[in-house]
Structure formats: C-alpha cells, structure tokens
Amino acid sequence: MDYKGVKGTRDFYPDEMRVRNWIADAWRRVSLRNGFQEYDSPIFEYLDLFTAKSGQEIAGQLFSFTDRGGRQLAIRPEITPSLARMVNAKINALPRPIKWFSVPRLCRAENPQRGRLREFFQWNIDVIGADTVLADAECIYVAIDALREMGLSAADVCVRIGSRPLTIAALRAAEVPAALTDAALAVLDKRPKLSDEAFSQLAGDAGLTAGQIAAVGRFQDASDMDEIRSYFEGREEVKAHLDDLAELFAALETMGVGDYCTLDLRVVRGLAYYTGVVYEVFDRSQSLRAVAGGGRYDNLLEVLGGPKVGATGFGMGDVVLGLLLAEKGKLPDLSPRIDYFVIESEQSLRPKVLEVVGALRQAGLSADFNYRPQAIGKQLKAANRRGAKMAVIIRADVVSIKDLASGTQQDRALDEFLKSPTGAEHMA
C-alpha cells in the first residue's frame, strides 16, 4: 500500500522545519520583548467549550470524537476558548492585565486551499483584564512588530482596521431590524470577497432592502474619521466608539507603526464574539488570504462561565505568512550549519575523533563526523555539505584546524585542544 500524508496536512522535512522554527522563534522573541508570557493547553477539549463560544454549527467545522467514557471531545480549532477557560479557573489569582501568548498546533475540518490547511500553527497574542483602547493598540503593534522582525515593511503588508460597534450602529441607522443583525454582519463580512452584484444578492437574501444595502455600503466605504463622524451626525450613542477608533489610530501613529495601518470599515470579522475594534492583516496587493486577524472580545469569559472582563487579541497563522515571506524573498538562508567537522587522517585515529567530538560538544559547540572511514578529501567534502565552519583534522598528536570559508589553517597540540577546544574559535 502507498501510504500518504492526510490531505490538508504537512510533512516537515528538515528544510521546512527550519522555516517553521525560524517563524516560531521570531514570534516568541517579539512576544517576550513586548511583555507577554507563554502558555499552552491540551490539544483536545470538551466539544461544548467550542459550541458555547461559536454555536452548534461550529461542530461541523472541527474534528470531534467520542472517547471511551462517552464524552464528546474536539481537537482544538483555535486556542482562545482554552485561554478563556484557563483564565476563568484562576481569575482572582492572576494579576491584570493578563498578557499571554501561545503558538499552538490547530486543526480545522476545512476544504484545503492555497493558504488554508486542516492543520497549522498559529501565534496568539491576548490581553485580558484591560478595557482601554491602548490594549487594542498594543496587540496591533505586536503584530506589526513581528512582521517588521521578519523583514516585511509597510509597502508589503497592511493592517486594515474596522469597528464592530460602529458597523452595528450603521445597521441601526439604516433601520435594519435587530433580529437581522447576526445575518447582516455575516453578509457584510463577506463583502470584500464579492462583486457588488453578488453582495447585493446575498444581502437581499438575508432580508436587507436595497436602501439599507446602499446606506450600510456608504458607511463601509468611508475613508477617514471625518467621513464616519459625518455619517453618524446627531447620534450621540456612537460618540464613545468614534472616540475609541480615533484614539486607536493616534496611539498607533505615536508608537511608530501608523504607516502600516489603514481604516477599512469593511472589516467585520465573521465570529460573533467580537465586541469592539476588529482588524485583519493582508499583503498590500491582497493576493493572499489574511495573514492575521483579531479584535476585542469583552464577552467571551462571561459566555464560558466567568466574569465579564475586557479582552482583546489576535491570531497569526504560519501558512499564509510562510507564503508571503517566500513571495517577498524575506526568508533568510536557513541552510544547516555546524561549528566543526572532525576528520581522521588515518583509520587508527578513530578513537581520537570520538574524543574530540565529545570535547567539542561538551563545550557547547556543534560537531559531527563520518561514521565510516574515508579519505581526507571525501571527509572535507562531507564537512562542506554539512555547512561546517571549521574542519578539525586529527594527525597523531596534532590537530589541524581549517577555516573552510577562507582556507586558513592552524595546528595545535591534541592535548591542548582537548583541554580548551574553544580556543580555536579565535583563529581567523
């Protein structure tokens, strides 16, 4: 039988694993320097943790199973519900704001497409216990900080920022019945991907009139804060949300990332639990799916049995990000590298090879060698294939340390080298 990997999953051969680790390492560096602490959770949870957050329809979009005890479980499609569960369990013992991050492996029962797989890794940044818009600004800043860390400039990517409360207010201003709010938001979330004709058809099917579609469309197409304020003129109930959005953009500008950010009220986010600012990160040409997405979700902890606590955050997947980095030529040379390759000049010196390899590794240096005896020339070729910086050629009681980039060579007594192998680092 010809065994293959499951559709929508990836095998990480060493070349791919180096890219995955490079991305994850960048995520961790950025998280830690911005004051976030790492957490993780089980790869499966009770199914009702996810249905409580997203409704019963989510059950068809994830991998679920019944365990031997008859319990309904699911492999996590996202980690935010697990985060909320964990925080609720210790809500009174955790100092606020809670600034946590995670890089979990997630699984979703989706139809695989370019940029969307059934199994992937996602960087999650969340701030819990802070109602201020500055928490939203920091999350957006951290996302941009990571993109900058990986070499993506404002010419490469853009954070498109919208507001869920203002979108709902626009529905009310257009006299869309409250009973149609969820259906209308779901349709509006799809608008950027549809033609005007297809959007009008879908919105009409959801119960919106032509006049309502046009009115909400004018709101979504607003290009700046003045235009939004003009749209809501006389509606004092939205003033606080308008002020929040203006404060957010001012904070991002002050933090030095304003050039990455743009107002886009077509960004709604499909998940119903968002309660405030929402945003998505795209490549400038929008030729790919969203690189990241997030927003404020002040009700989630309460929905899952905890107190009502302000919360905000985002997720950034590795699949689309990897495609974007490759397209932009931002992935560095990740060829394998080792410090030393140890070579025997004759087969009788094999014990000395093992002794030197052991000494180098104990000193914290990476070292390798051939398992089978070969001529020096073939061993040097093996050293170059392994990306070794130095070759250590053992000749009786002397070692020749060769810089494989420059070709320079230095001899040292074997006993001296074994006592202080790192002394060879200073030749150059």
C-alpha positions as a Markdown table, in Angstrom:
| # | Residue | x | y | z |
|---|---|---|---|---|
| 1 | Met | 0.0 | 0.0 | 0.0 |
| 2 | Asp | 1.2 | 3.5 | -0.9 |
| 3 | Tyr | 0.9 | 5.5 | 2.3 |
| 4 | Lys | 0.4 | 9.2 | 2.0 |
| 5 | Gly | 0.0 | 12.1 | 4.4 |
| 6 | Val | -3.6 | 13.2 | 5.2 |
| 7 | Lys | -4.9 | 15.8 | 2.8 |
| 8 | Gly | -4.5 | 19.3 | 4.3 |
| 9 | Thr | -1.6 | 18.4 | 6.5 |
| 10 | Arg | 2.2 | 18.9 | 6.0 |
| 11 | Asp | 5.3 | 16.8 | 6.5 |
| 12 | Phe | 8.1 | 18.9 | 7.9 |
| 13 | Tyr | 11.3 | 17.7 | 6.4 |
| 14 | Pro | 14.4 | 19.4 | 7.8 |
| 15 | Asp | 14.3 | 22.2 | 5.2 |
| 16 | Glu | 10.7 | 23.0 | 6.0 |
| 17 | Met | 11.3 | 22.5 | 9.8 |
| 18 | Arg | 14.0 | 25.2 | 9.7 |
| 19 | Val | 11.5 | 27.7 | 8.2 |
| 20 | Arg | 8.8 | 26.7 | 10.8 |
| 21 | Asn | 11.2 | 27.2 | 13.6 |
| 22 | Trp | 12.5 | 30.5 | 12.3 |
| 23 | Ile | 9.0 | 31.9 | 12.2 |
| 24 | Ala | 8.1 | 30.5 | 15.6 |
| 25 | Asp | 11.4 | 31.8 | 17.1 |
| 26 | Ala | 10.6 | 35.3 | 15.7 |
| 27 | Trp | 7.1 | 35.1 | 17.2 |
| 28 | Arg | 8.5 | 34.2 | 20.6 |
| 29 | Arg | 11.2 | 36.9 | 20.6 |
| 30 | Val | 8.6 | 39.5 | 19.8 |
| 31 | Ser | 6.2 | 38.3 | 22.4 |
| 32 | Leu | 8.7 | 38.3 | 25.2 |
| 33 | Arg | 10.1 | 41.7 | 24.4 |
| 34 | Asn | 6.6 | 43.1 | 24.4 |
| 35 | Gly | 6.0 | 41.8 | 27.9 |
| 36 | Phe | 3.9 | 38.7 | 27.1 |
| 37 | Gln | 4.2 | 35.3 | 28.8 |
| 38 | Glu | 3.8 | 31.9 | 27.1 |
| 39 | Tyr | 1.1 | 29.4 | 27.9 |
| 40 | Asp | -0.3 | 26.3 | 26.3 |
| 41 | Ser | -3.4 | 24.0 | 26.7 |
| 42 | Pro | -4.4 | 20.4 | 25.7 |
| 43 | Ile | -4.7 | 19.7 | 22.0 |
| 44 | Phe | -8.3 | 18.5 | 22.7 |
| 45 | Glu | -11.1 | 19.9 | 24.8 |
| 46 | Tyr | -14.7 | 19.2 | 25.6 |
| 47 | Leu | -16.7 | 19.9 | 22.4 |
| 48 | Asp | -19.1 | 22.2 | 24.3 |
| 49 | Leu | -16.3 | 24.6 | 25.1 |
| 50 | Phe | -16.3 | 25.5 | 21.3 |
| 51 | Thr | -20.0 | 25.3 | 20.7 |
| 52 | Ala | -20.7 | 27.6 | 23.7 |
| 53 | Lys | -18.4 | 30.2 | 22.0 |
| 54 | Ser | -19.4 | 29.8 | 18.4 |
| 55 | Gly | -22.8 | 27.9 | 18.4 |
| 56 | Gln | -23.6 | 24.3 | 17.4 |
| 57 | Glu | -22.7 | 25.0 | 13.7 |
| 58 | Ile | -19.1 | 25.0 | 14.7 |
| 59 | Ala | -19.3 | 21.3 | 15.4 |
| 60 | Gly | -19.2 | 20.6 | 11.6 |
| 61 | Gln | -16.1 | 22.7 | 11.2 |
| 62 | Leu | -13.8 | 20.8 | 13.5 |
| 63 | Phe | -12.6 | 17.3 | 14.2 |
| 64 | Ser | -14.7 | 15.8 | 17.1 |
| 65 | Phe | -14.9 | 12.4 | 18.6 |
| 66 | Thr | -16.4 | 10.4 | 21.5 |
| 67 | Asp | -13.9 | 9.0 | 24.0 |
| 68 | Arg | -14.2 | 5.6 | 25.7 |
| 69 | Gly | -16.2 | 7.3 | 28.5 |
| 70 | Gly | -18.8 | 8.6 | 26.1 |
| 71 | Arg | -17.5 | 12.2 | 26.4 |
| 72 | Gln | -17.8 | 14.5 | 23.4 |
| 73 | Leu | -14.4 | 15.9 | 22.7 |
| 74 | Ala | -12.8 | 18.0 | 19.9 |
| 75 | Ile | -9.3 | 18.7 | 18.6 |
| 76 | Arg | -8.8 | 22.5 | 19.2 |
| 77 | Pro | -9.6 | 24.6 | 16.0 |
| 78 | Glu | -8.4 | 27.7 | 17.9 |
| 79 | Ile | -6.9 | 28.3 | 21.4 |
| 80 | Thr | -8.9 | 31.4 | 22.5 |
| 81 | Pro | -11.7 | 29.3 | 24.2 |
| 82 | Ser | -9.0 | 27.3 | 26.1 |
| 83 | Leu | -7.4 | 30.6 | 27.1 |
| 84 | Ala | -10.7 | 31.8 | 28.5 |
| 85 | Arg | -11.2 | 28.6 | 30.3 |
| 86 | Met | -7.8 | 28.7 | 31.9 |
| 87 | Val | -8.1 | 32.3 | 32.9 |
| 88 | Asn | -11.6 | 31.8 | 34.4 |
| 89 | Ala | -10.2 | 28.9 | 36.5 |
| 90 | Lys | -7.7 | 31.3 | 38.2 |
| 91 | Ile | -9.3 | 34.7 | 37.5 |
| 92 | Asn | -8.9 | 36.0 | 41.1 |
| 93 | Ala | -5.3 | 34.9 | 41.4 |
| 94 | Leu | -3.9 | 36.4 | 38.1 |
| 95 | Pro | -2.6 | 39.9 | 38.2 |
| 96 | Arg | -4.1 | 42.1 | 35.5 |
| 97 | Pro | -3.6 | 42.9 | 32.7 |
| 98 | Ile | -3.0 | 39.3 | 31.7 |
| 99 | Lys | -0.7 | 39.4 | 28.7 |
| 100 | Trp | -0.2 | 35.9 | 27.3 |
| 101 | Phe | 0.9 | 34.3 | 24.1 |
| 102 | Ser | 0.9 | 30.8 | 22.6 |
| 103 | Val | 2.0 | 29.1 | 19.4 |
| 104 | Pro | -0.4 | 26.1 | 19.2 |
| 105 | Arg | -0.9 | 23.4 | 16.6 |
| 106 | Leu | -4.5 | 23.7 | 15.5 |
| 107 | Cys | -6.8 | 21.6 | 13.3 |
| 108 | Arg | -9.9 | 22.5 | 11.4 |
| 109 | Ala | -12.1 | 20.3 | 9.2 |
| 110 | Glu | -11.9 | 22.6 | 6.2 |
| 111 | Asn | -11.5 | 22.1 | 2.5 |
| 112 | Pro | -7.8 | 22.7 | 1.9 |
| 113 | Gln | -6.9 | 25.6 | -0.4 |
| 114 | Arg | -3.9 | 27.8 | -1.0 |
| 115 | Gly | -3.1 | 29.4 | 2.3 |
| 116 | Arg | -5.7 | 27.3 | 4.2 |
| 117 | Leu | -4.9 | 23.8 | 5.6 |
| 118 | Arg | -6.5 | 21.4 | 8.0 |
| 119 | Glu | -3.6 | 21.5 | 10.3 |
| 120 | Phe | -1.5 | 24.6 | 11.0 |
| 121 | Phe | 0.4 | 26.6 | 13.6 |
| 122 | Gln | -1.0 | 29.9 | 14.9 |
| 123 | Trp | 0.6 | 32.7 | 17.0 |
| 124 | Asn | -1.9 | 34.0 | 19.5 |
| 125 | Ile | -1.5 | 37.3 | 21.4 |
| 126 | Asp | -4.1 | 38.3 | 24.0 |
| 127 | Val | -4.5 | 40.9 | 26.7 |
| 128 | Ile | -7.2 | 40.2 | 29.3 |
| 129 | Gly | -8.4 | 42.5 | 32.0 |
| 130 | Ala | -7.9 | 45.8 | 30.2 |
| 131 | Asp | -10.8 | 47.8 | 28.9 |
| 132 | Thr | -8.7 | 50.6 | 27.5 |
| 133 | Val | -8.2 | 51.0 | 23.7 |
| 134 | Leu | -4.4 | 51.1 | 24.4 |
| 135 | Ala | -4.6 | 47.3 | 24.9 |
| 136 | Asp | -6.0 | 47.0 | 21.3 |
| 137 | Ala | -3.3 | 49.3 | 20.1 |
| 138 | Glu | -0.6 | 47.2 | 21.8 |
| 139 | Cys | -1.9 | 44.0 | 20.2 |
| 140 | Ile | -1.8 | 45.6 | 16.7 |
| 141 | Tyr | 1.6 | 47.0 | 17.5 |
| 142 | Val | 2.9 | 43.5 | 18.4 |
| 143 | Ala | 1.6 | 42.0 | 15.2 |
| 144 | Ile | 3.4 | 44.7 | 13.2 |
| 145 | Asp | 6.5 | 44.3 | 15.3 |
| 146 | Ala | 6.7 | 40.6 | 14.3 |
| 147 | Leu | 6.1 | 41.4 | 10.6 |
| 148 | Arg | 8.9 | 44.0 | 10.8 |
| 149 | Glu | 11.1 | 41.5 | 12.6 |
| 150 | Met | 10.7 | 39.2 | 9.6 |
| 151 | Gly | 11.6 | 41.9 | 7.1 |
| 152 | Leu | 8.1 | 42.9 | 5.9 |
| 153 | Ser | 7.7 | 46.7 | 5.5 |
| 154 | Ala | 4.6 | 48.9 | 5.3 |
| 155 | Ala | 4.9 | 48.5 | 1.5 |
| 156 | Asp | 4.5 | 44.8 | 1.9 |
| 157 | Val | 1.6 | 44.5 | 4.4 |
| 158 | Cys | -1.2 | 46.5 | 5.8 |
| 159 | Val | -3.4 | 46.2 | 8.9 |
| 160 | Arg | -7.0 | 47.0 | 7.9 |
| 161 | Ile | -9.0 | 48.2 | 11.0 |
| 162 | Gly | -12.7 | 48.4 | 11.5 |
| 163 | Ser | -15.2 | 48.6 | 14.3 |
| 164 | Arg | -17.9 | 46.1 | 15.2 |
| 165 | Pro | -19.9 | 48.5 | 17.3 |
| 166 | Leu | -19.9 | 51.2 | 14.6 |
| 167 | Thr | -21.0 | 48.6 | 12.0 |
| 168 | Ile | -23.9 | 47.6 | 14.2 |
| 169 | Ala | -24.7 | 51.3 | 14.7 |
| 170 | Ala | -24.7 | 51.7 | 10.9 |
| 171 | Leu | -27.2 | 48.8 | 10.6 |
| 172 | Arg | -29.4 | 50.6 | 13.2 |
| 173 | Ala | -29.1 | 53.9 | 11.4 |
| 174 | Ala | -30.2 | 52.1 | 8.2 |
| 175 | Glu | -33.2 | 50.7 | 10.1 |
| 176 | Val | -32.1 | 47.1 | 9.7 |
| 177 | Pro | -34.2 | 45.1 | 12.3 |
| 178 | Ala | -32.2 | 43.9 | 15.3 |
| 179 | Ala | -33.4 | 40.4 | 14.6 |
| 180 | Leu | -31.3 | 40.5 | 11.3 |
| 181 | Thr | -28.1 | 41.8 | 12.9 |
| 182 | Asp | -26.2 | 38.5 | 13.0 |
| 183 | Ala | -27.2 | 37.6 | 9.5 |
| 184 | Ala | -26.3 | 41.1 | 8.2 |
| 185 | Leu | -22.9 | 41.0 | 9.9 |
| 186 | Ala | -22.2 | 37.6 | 8.3 |
| 187 | Val | -23.0 | 39.1 | 4.9 |
| 188 | Leu | -21.0 | 42.3 | 5.4 |
| 189 | Asp | -18.0 | 40.2 | 6.4 |
| 190 | Lys | -18.1 | 38.5 | 3.0 |
| 191 | Arg | -18.4 | 41.8 | 1.1 |
| 192 | Pro | -14.7 | 42.3 | 0.3 |
| 193 | Lys | -14.6 | 39.0 | -1.4 |
| 194 | Leu | -17.7 | 39.5 | -3.6 |
| 195 | Ser | -18.7 | 41.6 | -6.6 |
| 196 | Asp | -21.2 | 44.4 | -5.9 |
| 197 | Glu | -23.9 | 42.3 | -7.7 |
| 198 | Ala | -23.2 | 39.2 | -5.7 |
| 199 | Phe | -23.1 | 41.1 | -2.4 |
| 200 | Ser | -26.4 | 42.8 | -3.1 |
| 201 | Gln | -27.9 | 39.4 | -3.9 |
| 202 | Leu | -26.6 | 37.9 | -0.7 |
| 203 | Ala | -27.7 | 40.9 | 1.4 |
| 204 | Gly | -31.1 | 40.8 | -0.1 |
| 205 | Asp | -31.4 | 37.1 | 0.6 |
| 206 | Ala | -30.5 | 37.9 | 4.3 |
| 207 | Gly | -33.5 | 40.3 | 4.4 |
| 208 | Leu | -31.9 | 43.7 | 3.7 |
| 209 | Thr | -33.7 | 46.1 | 1.4 |
| 210 | Ala | -31.9 | 47.9 | -1.5 |
| 211 | Gly | -32.0 | 51.1 | 0.5 |
| 212 | Gln | -30.5 | 49.5 | 3.6 |
| 213 | Ile | -27.8 | 47.9 | 1.5 |
| 214 | Ala | -26.9 | 51.2 | 0.0 |
| 215 | Ala | -26.9 | 53.0 | 3.3 |
| 216 | Val | -24.6 | 50.5 | 5.0 |
| 217 | Gly | -22.4 | 50.4 | 2.0 |
| 218 | Arg | -21.8 | 54.2 | 2.3 |
| 219 | Phe | -20.7 | 53.6 | 5.9 |
| 220 | Gln | -18.4 | 50.8 | 5.0 |
| 221 | Asp | -16.8 | 52.9 | 2.2 |
| 222 | Ala | -16.0 | 55.8 | 4.5 |
| 223 | Ser | -12.3 | 56.7 | 4.0 |
| 224 | Asp | -11.5 | 58.7 | 7.2 |
| 225 | Met | -12.7 | 59.7 | 10.6 |
| 226 | Asp | -14.3 | 62.9 | 9.4 |
| 227 | Glu | -16.5 | 61.0 | 6.9 |
| 228 | Ile | -17.5 | 58.5 | 9.6 |
| 229 | Arg | -18.4 | 61.3 | 12.0 |
| 230 | Ser | -20.5 | 62.9 | 9.3 |
| 231 | Tyr | -22.3 | 59.7 | 8.7 |
| 232 | Phe | -23.3 | 59.4 | 12.4 |
| 233 | Glu | -24.0 | 63.2 | 12.8 |
| 234 | Gly | -26.5 | 63.7 | 15.6 |
| 235 | Arg | -26.2 | 60.1 | 17.0 |
| 236 | Glu | -24.6 | 60.7 | 20.4 |
| 237 | Glu | -24.8 | 57.0 | 21.3 |
| 238 | Val | -21.9 | 56.2 | 19.0 |
| 239 | Lys | -19.6 | 59.0 | 20.2 |
| 240 | Ala | -17.6 | 56.8 | 22.5 |
| 241 | His | -17.0 | 54.2 | 19.7 |
| 242 | Leu | -15.9 | 57.0 | 17.4 |
| 243 | Asp | -13.5 | 58.4 | 20.0 |
| 244 | Asp | -12.1 | 54.9 | 20.6 |
| 245 | Leu | -11.3 | 54.5 | 17.0 |
| 246 | Ala | -9.7 | 57.9 | 16.7 |
| 247 | Glu | -7.6 | 57.2 | 19.9 |
| 248 | Leu | -6.5 | 53.9 | 18.4 |
| 249 | Phe | -5.1 | 55.4 | 15.3 |
| 250 | Ala | -3.5 | 58.2 | 17.3 |
| 251 | Ala | -1.8 | 55.6 | 19.5 |
| 252 | Leu | -0.5 | 53.6 | 16.6 |
| 253 | Glu | 0.9 | 56.7 | 15.0 |
| 254 | Thr | 2.7 | 57.7 | 18.2 |
| 255 | Met | 4.1 | 54.1 | 18.5 |
| 256 | Gly | 5.6 | 54.5 | 15.1 |
| 257 | Val | 3.5 | 52.0 | 13.1 |
| 258 | Gly | 0.9 | 54.3 | 11.6 |
| 259 | Asp | 2.2 | 53.7 | 8.1 |
| 260 | Tyr | 1.2 | 50.0 | 8.4 |
| 261 | Cys | -2.4 | 50.8 | 9.4 |
| 262 | Thr | -5.5 | 51.9 | 7.4 |
| 263 | Leu | -9.2 | 52.4 | 8.2 |
| 264 | Asp | -11.3 | 49.8 | 6.5 |
| 265 | Leu | -14.9 | 49.5 | 7.8 |
| 266 | Arg | -15.5 | 46.6 | 5.5 |
| 267 | Val | -13.5 | 44.5 | 8.1 |
| 268 | Val | -16.2 | 42.9 | 10.3 |
| 269 | Arg | -14.7 | 39.6 | 11.3 |
| 270 | Gly | -17.1 | 36.6 | 11.0 |
| 271 | Leu | -17.0 | 35.4 | 14.6 |
| 272 | Ala | -19.9 | 36.7 | 16.6 |
| 273 | Tyr | -18.0 | 37.2 | 19.9 |
| 274 | Tyr | -16.2 | 40.4 | 18.7 |
| 275 | Thr | -17.4 | 43.4 | 20.6 |
| 276 | Gly | -15.1 | 46.3 | 19.6 |
| 277 | Val | -12.2 | 47.2 | 17.3 |
| 278 | Val | -11.6 | 44.4 | 14.7 |
| 279 | Tyr | -8.7 | 44.1 | 12.2 |
| 280 | Glu | -7.1 | 41.9 | 9.6 |
| 281 | Val | -3.6 | 41.9 | 8.2 |
| 282 | Phe | -3.2 | 41.5 | 4.4 |
| 283 | Asp | -0.4 | 41.8 | 1.9 |
| 284 | Arg | -0.7 | 45.1 | 0.1 |
| 285 | Ser | -1.9 | 43.5 | -3.1 |
| 286 | Gln | -4.4 | 41.3 | -1.2 |
| 287 | Ser | -3.4 | 38.4 | -3.5 |
| 288 | Leu | -3.4 | 36.1 | -0.4 |
| 289 | Arg | -5.8 | 35.3 | 2.4 |
| 290 | Ala | -5.5 | 37.3 | 5.6 |
| 291 | Val | -2.1 | 36.9 | 7.4 |
| 292 | Ala | -3.7 | 37.6 | 10.8 |
| 293 | Gly | -6.9 | 38.8 | 12.3 |
| 294 | Gly | -8.3 | 39.8 | 15.7 |
| 295 | Gly | -10.1 | 42.3 | 17.8 |
| 296 | Arg | -11.8 | 43.0 | 21.1 |
| 297 | Tyr | -14.0 | 40.2 | 22.7 |
| 298 | Asp | -15.2 | 41.5 | 26.0 |
| 299 | Asn | -18.0 | 38.9 | 26.5 |
| 300 | Leu | -16.1 | 35.6 | 25.9 |
| 301 | Leu | -15.1 | 34.9 | 29.5 |
| 302 | Glu | -18.6 | 35.6 | 30.7 |
| 303 | Val | -20.1 | 33.3 | 28.0 |
| 304 | Leu | -17.8 | 30.5 | 29.3 |
| 305 | Gly | -18.9 | 30.9 | 32.9 |
| 306 | Gly | -16.6 | 33.6 | 34.2 |
| 307 | Pro | -17.0 | 37.3 | 35.0 |
| 308 | Lys | -17.4 | 40.0 | 32.3 |
| 309 | Val | -13.8 | 41.0 | 31.7 |
| 310 | Gly | -12.3 | 43.1 | 28.9 |
| 311 | Ala | -10.2 | 41.1 | 26.4 |
| 312 | Thr | -8.5 | 41.7 | 23.1 |
| 313 | Gly | -6.1 | 39.8 | 20.9 |
| 314 | Phe | -5.3 | 38.3 | 17.5 |
| 315 | Gly | -4.1 | 35.1 | 15.8 |
| 316 | Met | -1.5 | 34.9 | 13.0 |
| 317 | Gly | -1.2 | 31.6 | 11.1 |
| 318 | Asp | 2.0 | 30.2 | 9.7 |
| 319 | Val | 0.6 | 29.0 | 6.3 |
| 320 | Val | -0.2 | 32.4 | 4.7 |
| 321 | Leu | 2.7 | 34.1 | 6.4 |
| 322 | Gly | 5.1 | 31.5 | 5.0 |
| 323 | Leu | 3.7 | 32.0 | 1.5 |
| 324 | Leu | 4.1 | 35.8 | 1.9 |
| 325 | Leu | 7.6 | 35.7 | 3.2 |
| 326 | Ala | 8.6 | 33.4 | 0.3 |
| 327 | Glu | 7.0 | 35.6 | -2.3 |
| 328 | Lys | 8.7 | 38.7 | -0.9 |
| 329 | Gly | 12.1 | 36.9 | -0.6 |
| 330 | Lys | 12.2 | 37.6 | 3.1 |
| 331 | Leu | 13.2 | 34.1 | 4.2 |
| 332 | Pro | 16.9 | 34.1 | 5.2 |
| 333 | Asp | 19.4 | 31.4 | 4.2 |
| 334 | Leu | 18.5 | 28.6 | 6.6 |
| 335 | Ser | 21.0 | 26.1 | 5.3 |
| 336 | Pro | 22.2 | 23.7 | 8.1 |
| 337 | Arg | 25.3 | 24.9 | 9.9 |
| 338 | Ile | 27.7 | 23.2 | 12.4 |
| 339 | Asp | 30.7 | 24.6 | 14.1 |
| 340 | Tyr | 33.2 | 21.7 | 13.5 |
| 341 | Phe | 33.5 | 18.6 | 11.4 |
| 342 | Val | 36.1 | 16.2 | 12.8 |
| 343 | Ile | 38.3 | 14.3 | 10.4 |
| 344 | Glu | 40.7 | 11.4 | 10.9 |
| 345 | Ser | 43.8 | 11.3 | 8.8 |
| 346 | Glu | 44.0 | 7.5 | 9.2 |
| 347 | Gln | 41.6 | 4.9 | 10.5 |
| 348 | Ser | 43.6 | 4.1 | 13.6 |
| 349 | Leu | 42.8 | 7.6 | 14.9 |
| 350 | Arg | 39.1 | 6.9 | 15.1 |
| 351 | Pro | 39.1 | 6.9 | 19.0 |
| 352 | Lys | 40.7 | 10.3 | 18.9 |
| 353 | Val | 37.9 | 11.5 | 16.6 |
| 354 | Leu | 35.3 | 10.4 | 19.1 |
| 355 | Glu | 37.3 | 12.0 | 21.9 |
| 356 | Val | 37.5 | 15.4 | 20.1 |
| 357 | Val | 33.8 | 15.3 | 19.1 |
| 358 | Gly | 32.8 | 14.7 | 22.7 |
| 359 | Ala | 35.0 | 17.5 | 23.9 |
| 360 | Leu | 33.6 | 20.0 | 21.4 |
| 361 | Arg | 30.0 | 19.0 | 22.2 |
| 362 | Gln | 30.6 | 19.3 | 25.9 |
| 363 | Ala | 32.0 | 22.8 | 25.3 |
| 364 | Gly | 28.6 | 23.7 | 23.8 |
| 365 | Leu | 29.8 | 23.6 | 20.2 |
| 366 | Ser | 28.1 | 21.6 | 17.4 |
| 367 | Ala | 30.3 | 18.9 | 16.0 |
| 368 | Asp | 29.9 | 16.0 | 13.6 |
| 369 | Phe | 32.0 | 13.3 | 11.9 |
| 370 | Asn | 31.7 | 10.4 | 9.4 |
| 371 | Tyr | 30.6 | 7.0 | 10.7 |
| 372 | Arg | 32.7 | 5.2 | 8.1 |
| 373 | Pro | 36.4 | 5.7 | 7.4 |
| 374 | Gln | 37.1 | 7.7 | 4.2 |
| 375 | Ala | 40.0 | 9.6 | 2.6 |
| 376 | Ile | 40.6 | 13.1 | 3.9 |
| 377 | Gly | 39.3 | 14.7 | 0.7 |
| 378 | Lys | 36.0 | 13.0 | 0.9 |
| 379 | Gln | 35.7 | 13.9 | 4.6 |
| 380 | Leu | 36.3 | 17.6 | 3.7 |
| 381 | Lys | 33.5 | 17.4 | 1.1 |
| 382 | Ala | 31.2 | 15.9 | 3.8 |
| 383 | Ala | 32.2 | 18.8 | 6.0 |
| 384 | Asn | 31.2 | 21.3 | 3.3 |
| 385 | Arg | 27.9 | 19.5 | 2.7 |
| 386 | Arg | 27.1 | 19.8 | 6.4 |
| 387 | Gly | 27.9 | 23.6 | 6.4 |
| 388 | Ala | 30.7 | 23.3 | 8.9 |
| 389 | Lys | 32.6 | 26.4 | 9.7 |
| 390 | Met | 35.8 | 24.5 | 10.7 |
| 391 | Ala | 37.3 | 21.2 | 10.0 |
| 392 | Val | 39.4 | 19.5 | 12.7 |
| 393 | Ile | 41.9 | 17.1 | 11.0 |
| 394 | Ile | 43.5 | 14.8 | 13.5 |
| 395 | Arg | 47.1 | 13.8 | 12.8 |
| 396 | Ala | 48.5 | 11.6 | 15.7 |
| 397 | Asp | 49.2 | 14.2 | 18.5 |
| 398 | Val | 48.4 | 17.3 | 16.4 |
| 399 | Val | 45.1 | 18.7 | 15.1 |
| 400 | Ser | 44.9 | 20.9 | 12.1 |
| 401 | Ile | 42.0 | 23.4 | 12.4 |
| 402 | Lys | 40.9 | 24.6 | 9.0 |
| 403 | Asp | 38.6 | 27.5 | 8.3 |
| 404 | Leu | 36.5 | 26.1 | 5.4 |
| 405 | Ala | 35.5 | 29.6 | 4.2 |
| 406 | Ser | 39.0 | 31.2 | 4.0 |
| 407 | Gly | 41.1 | 28.1 | 3.7 |
| 408 | Thr | 43.4 | 29.2 | 6.5 |
| 409 | Gln | 44.7 | 26.6 | 8.8 |
| 410 | Gln | 46.3 | 26.4 | 12.3 |
| 411 | Asp | 47.9 | 23.5 | 14.0 |
| 412 | Arg | 47.5 | 22.8 | 17.8 |
| 413 | Ala | 48.7 | 20.0 | 20.1 |
| 414 | Leu | 45.9 | 17.5 | 20.5 |
| 415 | Asp | 46.1 | 17.6 | 24.3 |
| 416 | Glu | 45.9 | 21.4 | 24.4 |
| 417 | Phe | 42.9 | 21.3 | 22.0 |
| 418 | Leu | 41.1 | 18.8 | 24.2 |
| 419 | Lys | 41.6 | 21.0 | 27.3 |
| 420 | Ser | 40.4 | 24.2 | 25.5 |
| 421 | Pro | 38.6 | 23.4 | 22.3 |
| 422 | Thr | 37.0 | 26.9 | 22.1 |
| 423 | Gly | 40.5 | 28.4 | 21.7 |
| 424 | Ala | 40.2 | 27.5 | 18.1 |
| 425 | Glu | 37.3 | 30.0 | 17.6 |
| 426 | His | 39.8 | 32.9 | 17.8 |
| 427 | Met | 41.8 | 32.0 | 14.7 |
| 428 | Ala | 40.5 | 33.9 | 11.7 |
